Amino acid sequence: MKRVTRLLWPLLFAGLVIGLYNLKAQVEDQEKELARIQRAIEDEREAIQVLRAEWSYLNQPERLRRLAAAKLDLQPVAQRQMASFERFAQRLAEAAPVETAVLATTSRDPAPGRPAPQPGFRSR
């Protein structure tokens, strides 16, 4: 019995040493992975900060005004380009009979349970 115990304790001790060594190696690997992830997070935060600064610069109203003046050739709206709502309603009324005629010639009876198509809207 003593012989078995003398042989068993060193084997148990060696197993514990190997197990602790493997556990230590796994913990070190996890710490390296954590450090890598933290560096990546910090890099992304810095990139976001740079992008926000660039966005802030690019959206400065004075800079946009200068670019619009140089590139877009926009002119103020002239009075003759304005229309009243009455004129808009008149043009809409003029266009409505054409729309109804087109719908009358192209529409079919809707299937049961499906609503009829509305003028001016396409049904799928």
C-alpha positions in Angstrom: 0.0 0.0 0.0 2.8 2.4 0.8 4.4 1.7 -2.5 1.3 2.6 -4.4 0.9 5.8 -2.3 4.5 6.7 -2.9 4.0 6.2 -6.7 0.6 7.9 -6.8 1.5 11.2 -5.1 4.3 12.1 -7.5 2.1 11.3 -10.5 -0.7 13.4 -9.0 1.7 16.2 -8.3 3.1 16.0 -11.9 -0.5 16.1 -13.3 -1.3 19.2 -11.2 1.9 20.9 -12.4 1.1 20.1 -16.1 -2.6 21.3 -15.6 -1.5 24.5 -13.9 1.0 25.2 -16.7 -1.7 24.6 -19.4 -4.1 26.9 -17.5 -1.4 29.6 -17.2 -0.8 29.4 -21.0 -4.5 29.7 -21.7 -4.8 32.7 -19.4 -1.9 34.4 -21.1 -3.4 33.7 -24.5 -6.7 35.2 -23.3 -4.9 38.3 -21.9 -3.1 38.8 -25.3 -6.5 38.5 -27.1 -8.1 41.0 -24.7 -5.2 43.4 -25.2 -5.5 43.1 -29.0 -9.3 43.7 -28.8 -8.8 46.7 -26.6 -6.2 48.2 -29.0 -8.7 47.6 -31.9 -11.4 49.4 -29.9 -9.1 52.3 -29.2 -8.1 52.5 -32.9 -11.8 52.5 -33.9 -12.5 55.3 -31.4 -9.7 57.4 -32.8 -10.9 56.8 -36.3 -14.4 57.8 -35.3 -13.1 61.0 -33.7 -11.1 61.8 -36.9 -14.2 61.2 -39.1 -16.3 63.4 -36.8 -13.8 66.2 -37.2 -13.7 65.8 -40.9 -17.5 65.8 -41.1 -17.6 68.9 -39.0 -15.2 70.6 -41.3 -17.0 69.5 -44.5 -20.3 70.7 -43.2 -19.3 74.3 -42.3 -22.0 76.5 -43.7 -19.6 79.1 -45.1 -17.6 76.4 -46.9 -20.8 74.9 -48.3 -22.0 78.4 -49.5 -18.6 79.0 -51.3 -18.8 75.5 -53.0 -22.4 76.0 -54.0 -21.6 79.4 -55.5 -18.6 78.1 -57.4 -20.0 74.8 -58.6 -23.8 74.9 -58.8 -24.5 78.2 -60.7 -27.8 78.7 -58.7 -29.8 81.8 -59.3 -32.6 83.3 -57.1 -36.1 82.3 -58.0 -37.8 84.9 -60.3 -41.4 86.0 -59.7 -42.4 84.6 -63.1 -41.3 81.1 -61.9 -43.8 81.2 -59.0 -47.3 79.9 -59.5 -50.4 80.3 -57.3 -52.2 77.4 -55.7 -55.2 78.2 -57.9 -53.1 77.6 -61.0 -51.9 74.4 -59.6 -55.5 73.2 -58.9 -56.5 74.2 -62.4 -53.6 72.2 -63.9 -54.5 69.2 -61.7 -58.1 69.4 -62.8 -57.0 69.5 -66.5 -54.9 66.4 -66.0 -57.5 64.4 -64.0 -59.8 63.5 -67.0 -56.8 62.1 -68.9 -55.8 60.0 -65.9 -59.4 58.7 -65.5 -59.6 57.8 -69.1 -56.3 55.9 -69.0 -57.4 54.0 -65.9 -60.8 53.2 -67.5 -59.1 51.6 -70.5 -56.4 49.7 -68.7 -58.1 48.6 -65.5 -59.8 45.3 -65.0 -62.2 44.3 -62.4 -60.3 43.8 -59.1 -60.1 40.3 -57.7 -62.4 39.5 -54.8 -60.9 40.8 -51.6 -58.6 43.3 -53.4 -59.4 47.0 -53.4 -59.9 48.8 -56.7 -56.9 50.8 -57.9 -56.9 54.4 -57.0 -56.4 57.0 -59.7 -52.8 58.1 -59.9 -51.5 55.1 -57.9 -50.1 51.9 -59.4 -51.1 48.7 -57.8 -48.6 45.9 -57.6 
